[in-house]
Amino acid sequence: MKRLLTGRMAAVLMAGAALLASGATAVPALAATAGTPHVTMATRSVTTIPTVQPDFTCPRPSVCLFPNNDFTGNYPAWDGPAVLATDVWNGQWYSFAQADASNPNPGSLNDNSNSVMWVYAKNINVGFCLTPGRYTLQHTYGYFFIEFGITTCPSNDRPPKPFP
């Protein structure tokens, strides 16, 4: 019995020495032998559409629209959040329906464009200007107007309302 324990101890010491000689640390090896589950990376199918998480990075310069109030969710026409390039979607009022982001209207948005964006709710006749940043819209607003390259909301220079 003593010889068996001595043999096992020698094997453990040799494995540890080999591990240290290879430049690896002993902590992961010990954790793996202590019964810690092994995590593997799975490949996902090309047909799988991942749900966007709150840490989704909105490409610059664009405005990303999310159907949920917490910067998550996907619009089917976009296979993810709606990503509006502000050099294209600017200078006039658009409906979120025109941008394929209206079922529902955005619950939240991330303006990573360095441009201001106006939002407007026809049913309550309310509109306001958003500087670049993240906002919760609660599905209230159906229209938007991006002023490309303008970084601050003007105090009295507003685009005309999309409806009289």
Residue pairs with C-beta under 8 A, 6 or more apart in sequence:
16 26
16 29
19 26
19 29
20 26
32 38
44 50
49 74
49 79
49 80
50 80
51 72
51 73
51 74
52 66
52 71
52 72
52 73
52 74
52 80
52 81
53 72
54 70
54 71
54 72
56 64
56 71
56 72
56 81
56 110
58 64
58 81
58 83
58 110
58 111
58 112
59 83
59 112
60 112
60 113
60 114
61 85
61 86
61 87
61 112
61 113
61 114
61 115
62 83
62 84
62 85
62 86
62 112
62 113
63 83
63 84
63 86
63 89
63 109
63 110
63 111
63 112
63 113
63 117
63 144
63 146
64 81
64 82
64 83
64 84
64 109
64 110
64 112
65 75
65 81
65 82
65 83
65 84
65 96
65 99
65 101
65 106
65 108
65 109
66 72
66 73
66 81
66 106
66 107
66 108
66 109
66 110
67 73
67 74
67 75
67 101
67 103
67 104
67 106
67 107
68 107
68 108
69 107
69 108
69 136
69 137
69 138
69 139
70 107
70 108
70 136
71 108
71 110
71 134
73 81
73 107
74 80
74 81
75 81
75 82
75 100
75 101
75 103
77 100
77 101
78 100
78 101
82 99
82 100
82 101
82 106
84 99
84 146
86 113
86 115
86 146
86 148
87 148
89 99
89 144
89 146
90 115
90 145
90 146
90 147
90 148
91 145
91 146
91 147
91 148
92 145
93 120
93 143
93 144
93 145
93 159
93 162
94 143
94 144
94 145
95 102
95 142
95 143
96 102
96 105
96 106
96 141
96 142
96 143
96 144
97 142
99 144
102 142
104 139
105 137
105 139
105 140
105 141
105 142
106 137
106 139
106 141
107 136
107 137
107 138
107 139
108 134
108 135
108 136
108 137
109 117
109 130
109 134
109 135
109 137
110 133
110 134
111 117
111 130
111 131
111 132
111 133
111 134
111 135
112 132
113 132
113 146
113 148
114 132
114 149
114 151
115 132
115 146
115 147
115 148
115 149
115 150
115 151
116 129
116 130
116 131
116 132
116 146
116 147
116 150
116 151
116 152
116 153
117 129
117 130
117 144
117 145
117 146
117 147
118 127
118 128
118 129
118 130
118 144
118 145
118 146
118 147
118 158
118 159
119 127
119 128
119 130
119 137
119 141
119 143
119 144
120 126
120 127
120 141
120 142
120 143
120 144
120 145
120 161
120 162
121 127
121 140
121 141
121 142
121 143
122 142
122 143
122 162
122 163
123 142
124 140
125 161
126 140
127 141
127 143
127 158
127 161
129 153
129 154
129 158
130 153
131 151
131 152
131 153
132 151
143 162
145 159
145 162
147 159
